Amino acid sequence: MQTSRTSAPPVLELSELGKTYGRGDKAREAVRDVSLVVRAGEVYGFLGPNGAGKSTTIRMILGLIRPTHGQVSLFEGQGDGRRALQRVGSLIDGGAFYPFLTGRENLKTLALTRGLASAPIEDLLDRVELGGDADRKVKAYSLGMRQRLGVAAALLNDPDLVILDEPANGLDAAGIQDMRRLVRALADEGKAVFLSSHLLHEVQQVCDRVAIIHKGRLMQEGAVAEILRGEQILRLDAYPQAVAHQVLQATWPVRPDGGELAVSAAPGDAPAIVRRLVQANVDVLRITPQEANLEAIFLEMTRDSDV
């Protein structure tokens, strides 16, 4: 899936993008030198803990705040900023709607204010599974329904770049699956989807590439499959654990984790690890490979990191 998209044209490029708030001793860097490329036809995950700089980055992309340094380029710099942003659809902060209007009325109002009188509102309502609730007032919508309406609003202009900030927020398990299918379908239509989310399991299933940001800095970026291949962990239950830790740390990165040792090593290293421990009179009770997943990589990368 990823190889067919590497030659697609760039839709969004960030070059050493940064944002600093305040001056002098009170200056705080919210985003530091973030560079990445998002291409047509892919779902790009943007991951980070609260306060990592995700929302600030998204607001700079949308022109809502100005970068302190660096550059945002949309569609390879074609057209001025305003014209380029007309090709972008976004959902941030759940969207803003009139509570005493229905879902359908809200979309019609938004379409008119944006000069999109011919927007396919009924099709969009059906696409986000709100067709049966379109005539309910938004004040009666659940959080998940508001999220669905926000996604529909983001698609009113049939954008080439769709930016979604936590689109699955408030959705139940079935709703999350529906959102995953919708996001994947948008990419299959040739749109680029820039997806910010804390649901790492969902990101792993739907995204082609991801960027992990922590304390405003890009920690890792690449294809999901490549990142997962680069992380190999063996779970080791051995006694005495302190001796096992000391013996192994000279060759492999190792740390205590939940009563066991987590050893950064490929499954093929297991025999060598066992031999090393037996030679040191350490009892090996169990050694098992840990299935690689984005959540484990994310937690390890952002654990006590001082960047």
Stockholm file with secondary structure:
# STOCKHOLM 1.0

chainA/1-307         MQTSRTSAPPVLELSELGKTYGRGDKAREAVRDVSLVVRAGEVYGFLGPNGAGKSTTIRMILGLIRPTHGQVSLFEGQGDGRRALQRVGSLIDGGAFYPFLTGRENLKTLALTRGLASAPIEDLLDRVELGGDADRKVKAYSLGMRQRLGVAAALLNDPDLVILDEPANGLDAAGIQDMRRLVRALADEGKAVFLSSHLLHEVQQVCDRVAIIHKGRLMQEGAVAEILRGEQILRLDAYPQAVAHQVLQATWPVRPDGGELAVSAAPGDAPAIVRRLVQANVDVLRITPQEANLEAIFLEMTRDSDV
#=GR chainA/1-307 SS CCGGGTTSCEEEEEEEEEEEESCGGGCEEEEEEEEEEEETTCEEEEECCTTSSHHHHHHHHTTSSCCSEEEEEEGGGCSCHHHHHTTEEEECTTCCCCTTSBHHHHHHHHHHHTTCTTCCHHHHHHHTTCGGGTTSBGGGCCHHHHHHHHHHHHTTTCCSEEEEESTTTTCCHHHHHHHHHHHHHHHHTTCEEEEECSCHHHHHHHCSEEEEEETTEEEEEEEHHHHHHTCCEEEEEEESHHHHHHHHTTTSCEEEETTEEEEECCGGGHHHHHHHHHHTTCEEEEEEEECCCHHHHHHHHHTTCCC
#=GC SS_cons         CCGGGTTSCEEEEEEEEEEEESCGGGCEEEEEEEEEEEETTCEEEEECCTTSSHHHHHHHHTTSSCCSEEEEEEGGGCSCHHHHHTTEEEECTTCCCCTTSBHHHHHHHHHHHTTCTTCCHHHHHHHTTCGGGTTSBGGGCCHHHHHHHHHHHHTTTCCSEEEEESTTTTCCHHHHHHHHHHHHHHHHTTCEEEEECSCHHHHHHHCSEEEEEETTEEEEEEEHHHHHHTCCEEEEEEESHHHHHHHHTTTSCEEEETTEEEEECCGGGHHHHHHHHHHTTCEEEEEEEECCCHHHHHHHHHTTCCC
//
